[in-house]
Amino acid sequence: MSSGNPSHESEDRQLRPASRGSRTEQTIEVVKRNWRAEMETAQTYRDLAERERDEKRKGVLLRMAEAEERHAERWEKKLRDLGEGSPVLNNTIGRRLSRWWNKIAGAEIAIRRMEATEERQEAEFHEQAERAFAGQQDVQEFLRKSALEEKAHARTLSAMAPPVSPRTALDKILKRERWHGRGGSWVADAIYGANDGLGAVFGIVSGVAGATNNQQHYILISGLAGMLASTLSMGAGAYLAAKSEAEGYEAQSELGLSEHRFPNQLTAATSAAISTAIGAFVPIIPFFFSGGVTAVIISFGISLVAHFLVGALKSLITIRSWWASGLEMTWIGVIVAVVTYGLGLAFGSLG
């Protein structure tokens, strides 16, 4: 690449294919990654549009898909200019799983995840304009324009979701991620239920174990009672939340919200109740087969593993990485166990 003043170079100047230094190879890799990201984003928008019943929203999604495809065409041209062949978007297991998840999780969760994706791509394009493509004015200008479009897409997606629901306060209590609690689905209810059941009963089991010197009978009874109470509570809460959400939006049809956007009340209650029961059952499993310190240790171990898995699942409806969310939940589990077991010991000694 010429070392002259970039302002004197032609705006259409491209890297010469013969230049195969490490910088060129890095540029090719960045271009391929950008092309792949644009194509995957476009496919997601088309999948959402295919399942969208509202014609206005469907049109918006299709226009955003077309914009992403235009970006992909530009990156494909750049690859040809660099002497590379046309790229191929392989239908990998990861892509299939992602499309499957967007389908079962519901449109609103998928839209929120795409909003986060657009924001991330905007930041990446700005960074690439300053570093990966320094001196290439045509590419830098394209990246800046693309970043503006990604920002506009993120704002559009934010506006497409329903307003904040009555569940926002519960969302903030259960986790601190950027999950806005809008347009819930049975998947979100199930994850919340597992989170609540596991955390509550794990605390009960730890506390009773400390207070009763790890006596199997008392731990099992209290754990089962806690499981039943949590199951009924979460099921009823999910039902009432879905009901109030639909009622609260009935008068806002001018926003383009239709009845199918709100979670089915019975589905929400059922998914929340069943998942809560499953999560709550985990800490008490060892006490069906043994007691004493051995059962407490096993319960502690499998509960922490379950905490990590639930945290990782939560990342499916948030923008956080699965391992960070999983580790956060694991640390919460450790704190719950230590505090409740310690309190149990303290209260047990008073007796």
LUMLUMMAR-461619 format. One record per residue (C-alpha): residue in one letter; x, z, y. Coordinates in pm, whole numbers, padded with zeros to 5 digits, always signed. Example, Ala and Ser with C-alpha at 12.3 -4.5 7.8 and 13.67 -1.06 7.14 Angstrom:
// LUMLUMMAR-461619
A+01230+00780-00450 S+01367+00714-00106 
// end
This chain:
// LUMLUMMAR-461619
M+00000+00000+00000 S+00130-00086+00345 S+00285+00193+00548 G+00170+00040+00879 N-00084+00185+01116 P-00422+00194+00933 S-00603+00096+01255 H-00427-00243+01239 E-00532-00311+00882 S-00834-00517+00789 E-01149-00315+00731 D-01198-00492+00399 R-00849-00420+00272 Q-00840-00288-00087 L-00570-00144-00309 R-00377-00421-00486 P-00443-00427-00864 A-00069-00464-00929 S+00001-00127-00771 R-00020+00104-01070 G+00135+00420-00934 S-00003+00764-00999 R-00201+00751-00674 T-00376+00433-00783 E-00461+00580-01123 Q-00605+00887-00952 T-00809+00664-00724 I-00949+00474-01023 E-01048+00801-01187 V-01224+00922-00871 V-01410+00591-00837 K-01522+00604-01200 R-01643+00960-01154 N-01837+00864-00841 W-01993+00565-01017 R-02097+00778-01311 A-02246+01049-01087 E-02448+00794-00889 M-02583+00629-01205 E-02678+00960-01364 T-02851+01073-01045 A-03041+00745-01021 Q-03153+00778-01383 T-03279+01131-01319 Y-03482+01013-01019 R-03633+00732-01225 D-03719+00975-01505 L-03890+01204-01255 A-04074+00913-01097 E-04198+00798-01437 R-04364+01136-01497 E-04486+01179-01138 R-04861+01148-01084 D-04858+01159-00706 E-04797+00803-00585 K-04637+00914-00258 R-04386+01139-00429 K-04325+00874-00693 G-04238+00622-00423 V-03993+00863-00261 L-03818+00925-00593 L-03790+00553-00665 R-03643+00483-00322 M-03383+00754-00376 A-03302+00605-00717 E-03249+00265-00557 A-03019+00418-00294 E-02808+00582-00565 E-02791+00252-00754 R-02666+00075-00440 H-02393+00337-00415 A-02305+00278-00779 E-02279-00097-00719 R-02034-00030-00437 W-01814+00184-00664 E-01835-00078-00937 K-01710-00340-00691 K-01425-00108-00596 L-01326-00080-00962 R-01316-00459-00996 D-01100-00478-00684 L-00864-00233-00851 G-00839-00458-01155 E-01075-00255-01376 G-01360-00392-01583 S-01724-00306-01526 P-01790+00057-01626 V-02042+00156-01894 L-02263+00463-01878 N-02253+00597-02231 N-02559+00775-02364 T-02370+01089-02456 I-02514+01402-02612 G-02470+01578-02280 R-02675+01316-02095 R-02948+01323-02359 L-02967+01702-02344 S-02982+01694-01965 R-03269+01444-01965 W-03451+01642-02233 W-03410+01962-02033 N-03543+01805-01712 K-03845+01688-01908 I-03941+02021-02063 A-03840+02241-01768 G-04082+02072-01532 A-04053+01856-01223 E-04000+02137-00974 I-03703+02286-01159 A-03553+01939-01200 I-03601+01872-00829 R-03429+02196-00736 R-03135+02110-00959 M-03115+01763-00805 E-03120+01917-00459 A-02815+02121-00554 T-02651+01808-00702 E-02702+01613-00380 E-02553+01896-00175 R-02252+01909-00407 Q-02200+01533-00389 E-02220+01544-00010 A-01934+01795+00000 E-01732+01594-00253 F-01768+01272-00053 H-01646+01441+00264 E-01346+01578+00078 Q-01266+01243-00081 A-01280+01069+00258 E-01008+01304+00381 R-00787+01307+00072 A-00843+01063-00214 F-00898+00761+00011 A-00683+00847+00311 G-00586+00528+00495 Q-00865+00318+00338 Q-01099+00289+00633 D-01367+00084+00459 V-01397+00334+00174 Q-01384+00630+00410 E-01668+00486+00616 F-01871+00423+00301 L-01810+00781+00184 R-01924+00924+00516 K-02241+00715+00510 S-02301+00814+00149 A-02256+01181+00238 L-02522+01146+00508 E-02759+00987+00258 E-02695+01263+00005 K-02773+01519+00275 A-03096+01337+00357 H-03187+01328-00012 A-03129+01703-00041 R-03360+01767+00253 T-03624+01537+00108 L-03610+01714-00226 S-03639+02051-00053 A-03953+01931+00125 M-04104+01796-00198 A-04121+02140-00360 P-04420+02365-00289 P-04382+02643-00031 V-04240+02980-00133 S-04463+03143-00391 P-04567+03511-00425 R-04301+03540-00698 T-04014+03519-00448 A-03978+03898-00425 L-03954+03924-00804 D-03700+03642-00807 K-03477+03828-00562 I-03494+04144-00770 L-03409+03976-01099 K-03119+03769-00968 R-02930+03668-00659 E-02881+03298-00730 R-03026+03016-00520 W-03341+02988-00724 H-03621+02978-00471 G-03903+03068-00707 R-04104+02759-00622 G-04317+02567-00866 G-04249+02783-01170 S-04286+02661-01527 W-04320+02813-01871 V-03944+02776-01912 A-03877+02994-01609 D-04136+03246-01729 A-03971+03257-02071 I-03624+03316-01926 Y-03754+03584-01693 G-03934+03747-01985 A-03628+03756-02207 N-03425+03894-01917 D-03677+04170-01847 G-03739+04270-02208 L-03372+04283-02301 G-03267+04480-01994 A-03551+04731-02007 V-03538+04816-02376 F-03158+04816-02386 G-03171+05085-02119 I-03433+05281-02311 V-03238+05264-02637 S-02915+05372-02466 G-03082+05660-02284 V-03268+05793-02586 A-02956+05759-02802 G-02764+05974-02557 A-03043+06232-02528 T-03111+06268-02903 N-02756+06250-03037 N-02822+05898-03174 Q-03119+05992-03390 Q-03261+05680-03550 H-03626+05789-03560 Y-03660+05864-03189 I-03465+05557-03081 L-03679+05326-03294 I-04009+05471-03172 S-03909+05464-02806 G-03766+05114-02840 L-04083+04977-02998 A-04298+05148-02735 G-04081+05001-02461 M-04103+04657-02620 L-04484+04673-02631 A-04510+04797-02273 S-04270+04532-02141 T-04447+04255-02333 L-04791+04344-02197 S-04656+04399-01846 M-04468+04069-01825 G-04752+03873-01983 A-05005+04014-01738 G-04766+03968-01446 A-04701+03602-01530 Y-05075+03537-01565 L-05159+03695-01229 A-04865+03525-01056 A-04973+03181-01179 K-05332+03253-01083 S-05248+03372-00732 E-05007+03080-00683 A-05279+02825-00756 E-05536+03008-00544 G-05297+03038-00253 Y-05237+02663-00240 E-05594+02543-00290 A-05647+02504+00084 Q-05323+02306+00135 S-05418+01974-00022 E-05301+01797+00294 L-04944+01870+00178 G-04990+01644-00120 L-04999+01928-00369 S-05218+01865-00668 E-05352+02095-00933 H-05118+01973-01207 R-04820+02113-01016 F-04910+02473-01085 P-04829+02650-01411 N-05109+02698-01658 Q-05203+03065-01647 L-05238+03113-02022 T-04918+02921-02091 A-04729+03131-01837 A-04863+03455-01984 T-04791+03351-02342 S-04436+03230-02279 A-04352+03538-02072 A-04498+03778-02329 I-04336+03620-02635 S-03994+03587-02472 T-04013+03945-02346 A-04090+04068-02696 I-03798+03871-02838 G-03558+03999-02574 A-03680+04356-02616 F-03651+04343-02994 V-03279+04265-02991 P-03148+04616-02903 I-03359+04790-03170 I-03277+04559-03464 P-02989+04775-03599 F-03207+05087-03607 F-03432+04937-03874 F-03138+04946-04115 S-02916+05233-04006 G-02877+05516-03758 G-02618+05726-03585 V-02318+05601-03397 T-02286+05289-03614 A-02629+05160-03517 V-02567+05242-03151 I-02240+05045-03150 I-02399+04746-03325 S-02691+04755-03082 F-02449+04766-02791 G-02257+04466-02925 I-02548+04236-03001 S-02722+04333-02678 L-02420+04233-02471 V-02405+03900-02653 A-02775+03854-02582 H-02717+03944-02216 F-02455+03670-02192 L-02684+03413-02357 V-02976+03500-02130 G-02749+03476-01829 A-02626+03137-01945 L-02986+03020-01989 K-03068+03136-01639 S-02816+02883-01510 L-03053+02610-01630 I-03292+02696-01347 T-03025+02782-01091 I-02721+02608-00945 R-02467+02856-01081 S-02232+02779-01366 W-02342+02903-01709 W-02035+03115-01770 A-02054+03291-01431 S-02422+03366-01480 G-02356+03483-01838 L-02070+03712-01736 E-02276+03860-01456 M-02555+03949-01697 T-02302+04095-01941 W-02159+04325-01675 I-02511+04432-01582 G-02570+04518-01947 V-02252+04726-01961 I-02352+04917-01647 V-02703+04977-01781 A-02566+05107-02112 V-02311+05341-01954 V-02550+05483-01693 T-02849+05534-01923 Y-02642+05673-02210 G-02474+05911-01969 L-02806+06024-01826 G-02937+06068-02178 L-02646+06292-02265 A-02701+06493-01948 F-03072+06544-02009 G-03013+06609-02378 S-02773+06892-02300 L-03037+07055-02080 G-03267+07082-02379 
// end
